[in-house]
Amino acid sequence: MKTEPAFEDILQAAERRKGVIDSSPVVRSGYYSRLFGAEVFLKLENLQETGSFKVRGAFNRIRLLNADEKEKGVIAASAGNHAQGVAWAATRLGISSLVVMPEDVSLRKLLSVKEYGAEVILKGTCYDDAYEHALNLAASTGRTLIPAFEDVHVMAGQGTIGLELSHLLDENTAVVVPVGGGGLISGIAIAAKSLCPGVTILGAQTESCPSVVRALGSGGTSQTEIGPTIADGIAVKRPGDLTLSVIRKWVDEVVAVDEETIAGAVLDLLDKSSVVAEGAGAAPIAAVMSAKFTSRAKRLILIVSGGNIEIHTMDRILHRGSIRMGRLIKIEVNLLDSPGSLWRLTGLLAEKKANILHIFHDRLNLSNPIQISRVTLSLETRGHDHAREIVEALQHAGYDVIRKDPCSDTAPPCSG
């Protein structure tokens, strides 16, 4: 049994997917090049058919099934991208697929998997419960289990990304890859270092589940509990034995990044590059932002592994990001409770080009004198300087203004 994919396996995987799975764009980012002081490229796997790189490994593994296995179909356990990859690949190859997902999986992901042609069973409260049920069903039905990462052919399929970077690889280049179970970075590392032994391979995890970082530090493997994370695509309790052995051999460094930095990277990609990335897909950008790598490569290739982010998650990221950048502020103003007072306040805000998103006029607050009302406003601004200009204009007009947002002058500093 092979202990890791050979370079030839990755070349063959690339041949198998021709005409079915396209090479994703590699684009130079002027913004990140200036920000990081290096030539930066983004590998946009979020533009794949199912919104992530997972179709590569799933298609390669399913494509290699024999006639009997194809007849019985395939099964997988996943809460997201792997499920969609297996469903899409199996349907594309005319093979039946069954996917076991946790009961609390998002409606969007559930519907996507069904739309790609898979039958779905909901089981358990987490991925591990779903995986155990998938193992039992595979044994009882004869379906072939398609692993998310712990499989030579899945890793080889993911490694085809590395082949598409060949024109950029040299000893001054670092490829930065999200790391969960380790299949993606394993395949890319073997491909890239087979093409250019001097290239640097770096991995990025979330601090909410740094399973590979801990395994590399301890020399062994143990289960890591998953904390709250927006990077659920790389939140894997325990990396595979196979993938971990490849990482130890082929990967130069793996770091863990905090959730706020990952959220900031999601927002930054959207705001500065018009790229929609999920938390896992933004982890490489977050890792470079955090300056934790010892590598000082002159060229960086950042793998944006997927873009399947929940709308409500993106909404929270945008809202928090707007506050941090001073584009959303909250103020309280005490007004004389008389006709025209509110009109004069909002008129001044209009003059200063502040957009009122929400207003609450409280005339019954017992902490105020009876003739005073309190107005709370959420305002959209152009940034910190504009926000200060608005507050100063109100104060100059005689208003007593209190900033209530986290990024006010009286609150702890916010990164912008």
Buried (B, 14 or more C-beta within 10 A) or exposed (E): EEEBBEBEBBBBBBEBBEEEBEBBEBBEBEEBBEBBEBBBBBBBBBBBBBBBBBBBBBBBBBBBBEEEBBEBBBBBBBBBBBBBBBBBBBBBBEBBBBBBBBEEBBEBBBEBBBEBBBBBBBBBEEBBBBBBBBBEBBEEEEBBBBBBBBBBBBBBBBBBBBBBBEEBBEEBBBBBBBBBBBBBBBBBBBBBBBBBEEBBBBBBBBBBBBBBBBBBEEEEBEEBEBEEBBBBBBBBBBBBEBBBBBBEEBBBBBBBBEBBBBBBBBBBBBBEBEBBBBBBBBBBBBBBBBEBBEBEBEBBBBBBBBBBBBEEBBEEBBEBBBBBBBBBBBBBBBBEBEEEBBEEBBEBBEEBEBEEEEBEBEEEEEEBEEEBBBBBBBBBBBEBEBBBBBBEBBEEEEBEBBBBBEBBEEEEEBEE
